[in-house]
Amino acid sequence: MLLAFDVGNTHTEVGAFKEGRLIQSWRIETDNGKTADEFGMLIHQFFEYDNLNPKDVGDIIISTVVPSMLYTLQHLSMKYFKKRAIVIEPGVKTGLKIKYDNPKQVGADRIVNAVAGFHKYGGPLIIVDFGTATTFCAITDKAEYLGGTIAPGVKIASEALFEKTAKLPKVELEEPGRVICKNTINSMQAGLVYGHMGMVDFIVKKMKNEFIEMGITEKVTVIATGGMATLIEKGLDCIDSVDKLLTLEGLALIYERNKKG
């Protein structure tokens, strides 16, 4: 069994794979304050609840955009599973050609998404990841990772409105159904949700135009992933498919390309 950790700024996805197939996944809060022992006990509780045996874990792979979490998860891997984890970092085989100015600056989650996206959907491809940040990644049909755009996520925008204004409240992130709103809560919801939809639509259109400028004229597939994907995708025609498990599946693919022996 392969145990995969995808550590984001807000949440951590944990997946258990057997023979390349995801058999169970869990979502927990990313908490810098938790120790390896606390995470270890939590994972063992998940395994017990889902009738999985920790002794079946043969390898572990970690992707993290929170550097301080890496030591904790590596320590967890050694202490509770007696395994040295594979870490998504420069030098790991991905099958992609990274065209970023400095490949070391590309977030591990963006690379992992690109690996899974290209494997499942081919290219050219745009991946929109609705997480703490909303990221846009462009991949060609030759498995070239071109780069993309990073924007504040819709939750960050919501928190900023609440924290930086004196009178605006916290609101649930949901569609109010209209943009001419008659109360403060609906007005904020419209600005947050529909404003984010408009940003996504504009950036995707601009990325497609830049593909054409490069001479890439084939149909570009657009995939959405991440925790807020379902909410934002509902109001957009530019998204072809939502794939919430893209990052975990990418970790399993990268493991297969890097496993020992």
Buried (B, 14 or more C-beta within 10 A) or exposed (E): BBBBBBBBBBBBBBBBBEEEEBEBBBEBEBEEEBEBEEBBBBBBEBBEEEEBEBEEBEBBBBBBBBEEBBEBBBBBBBEBBEBEBBBBEEEBEBEBEBBBEEEEEBBBBBBBBBBBBBBBBEBBBBBBBBBBBBBBBBBBEEBBBBBBBEBBBBBBBBEEBEEEEEEBEEBEBEBBEEEEBEEEBBBBBBBBBBEBBEBBBEBBEEBBEEBEEEEBEEEBBBBBBBBBBEBBBEBBEBBBBBBBBBBBBBBBBBBEEBEEE
